[in-house]
Amino acid sequence: MDANQKALWERWQGFLAKIDERKREILAEAEEGLGELMGAYPEDPMPLGNALQGLRFRFEELKKKVDDTWEQAVEPKFEEAAGGGFLDAGLDSKQDFLLGVDESWHAFEARMNAEFYRRLRPRAEALLGKPVECMYCRAGLDMPVPHASVSVTCPFCHAVNQILPETAVAIYFNGAPDAAA
């Protein structure tokens, strides 16, 4: 690498470092805000999902900035200074950086979803043992599947009861396996 290539490489790496710093700032701000959001909506994954979608858009903007800067300003200079695979090294560094941004995003998103369900678990467990009564005679019913909607015939009055799980229970059993995986 000659002196011109080295200077160009260092400027490119400096630009990527600034974008990486911005990525870390976004994640730090988001983590605090998402924690508050999970506290405000402990049984509703929709606000978290909406907030994560907005953050995903910010990550896509960062990636676009890297792509646009490369195409408009950096790639032509790398082509001028080409030699010994210099352009390929620049392209590789861009692709590696973009892959790292994607990996950071996916890890963060998975961690936030898992955190939502970790927080929901105690609520769901507390509601699992809640007694269910026949809506006609108020006799106690056995809930064969405590986390799904079921029809249960009352052994006393023979009425068919449509039983829905508590919201926290249904949401936990519906989403926690994916979030934990």
Secondary structure, DSSP 8 states (H G I E B T S, - for coil): --HHHHHHHHHHHHHHHHHHHHHHHHHHHHHHHHHHHHHHSTT-HHHHHHHHHHHHHHHHHHHHHHHHHIIIIIHHHHHHT--TTHHHHHHHHHHHHHHHHHHHHHHHHHHHHHHHHHHHHHHHHHHHT--EE-TTT--EE--SSTTS-EEEE-TTT--EEEE---HHHHHHHHHHHHHH-
